[in-house]
Amino acid sequence: MTGAVLVTGAAGGIGGAVVAELAAAGLTVVAADREDTPVPGAAHRLVGDLLDPGFVAECLTGDAVRQAGGIGSVVHLAAIPAPGIVSEHETLLHNTGAAYLVLTGAGRCGVRRIVAASSFSAVGLAWADRDLSPQYVPVDERHPPVTVDSYGLSKTFTEQVAAFTTRRFGVPTVCLRFPFVGTGDRLRHRLAEVHRDPAGNRRELWAWLDTRDAARSVHAALTADLTGHHVLNIAATDTTALQPTRELVRAHHPTAALRGPLADHQSLLDTRLAGTVLGFAPKYGWRQGRDSADGSGQPGGSTE
């Protein structure tokens, strides 16, 4: 892979892990973020607003980029990360507008690959203002959207912007649908919440992903041999819950059709397509080393 990698949202939790992953692989990273925060591993750092076309142009063709040998690929992670941080219309306009400016700008500049962070929220269950159930489980990338929130809609539009960018400029695009992402204290907090009240996580289908695996999936999406536009579920192979998966579905999503046996603690997100397209499989889990006596977990352990 030639040229530098532009990573937007580089100061965020996933962004920092992605920069570290790519830098460790010997890639030159240009980090962009609204926050003036150090990003370890980045060769160059740019601070600004991705709704400003001038700043987007600086990220793609500015002096720092020329010093880095030009941008060869883009990882777009920047977004308002959840509902309720700003108003609904601001969430939609920011996430969709930034995706449009960054992705089409990158396509126009002739980059060779674009990877964007989408979300399981694009299906529409996670942040709905009412209880919704999937039509079937495990949920694959073909599941019809049931979105009733602006954040989920913004992720749907991001995927559409990526597909548009591929059609218009011919650049391969990969949108990675992440569930909750965390490791360390963030993951421990989520596990404790789910173990106290599994019903409270029913709209997210108890799905999760270790931050390091999120970074690994981005790396895989940048380097896999592929063409065209792809939307891929990326998730751990198991749930965050202590109860067996079939028990969770029976209790909280009884109308969902079962596609497969749902063995043990199997994830309710179907990630087989990511294995086919990217050759990617998650590496990190939380169940290894669990103390069965007190139910505590040791999140972050490798499954290898």
Secondary structure, 3 states (H helix, E strand, C coil): CCCEEEEECCCCHHHHHHHHHHHHCCCCEEEEECCCCCCCCCCEEEECCCCCHHHHHHHHHCHHHHHCCCEEEEEECCCCCCCCCCCHHHHHHHHHHHHHHHHHHHHHCCCCEEEEEEEHHHHCCCCCCCCCCCCEECECCCCCCCCCCHHHHHHHHHHHHHHHHHHHHCCCEEEEEECEEECHHHHHHHHHHHHHCHHHHHHHCCCEEEHHHHHHHHHHHHHCCCCCEEEEECCCCECCCCCCHHHHHHHHCCCCEECCCCCCCECCECCHHHHHHHCCCCCEECCCCCECCCCECCCCEECC
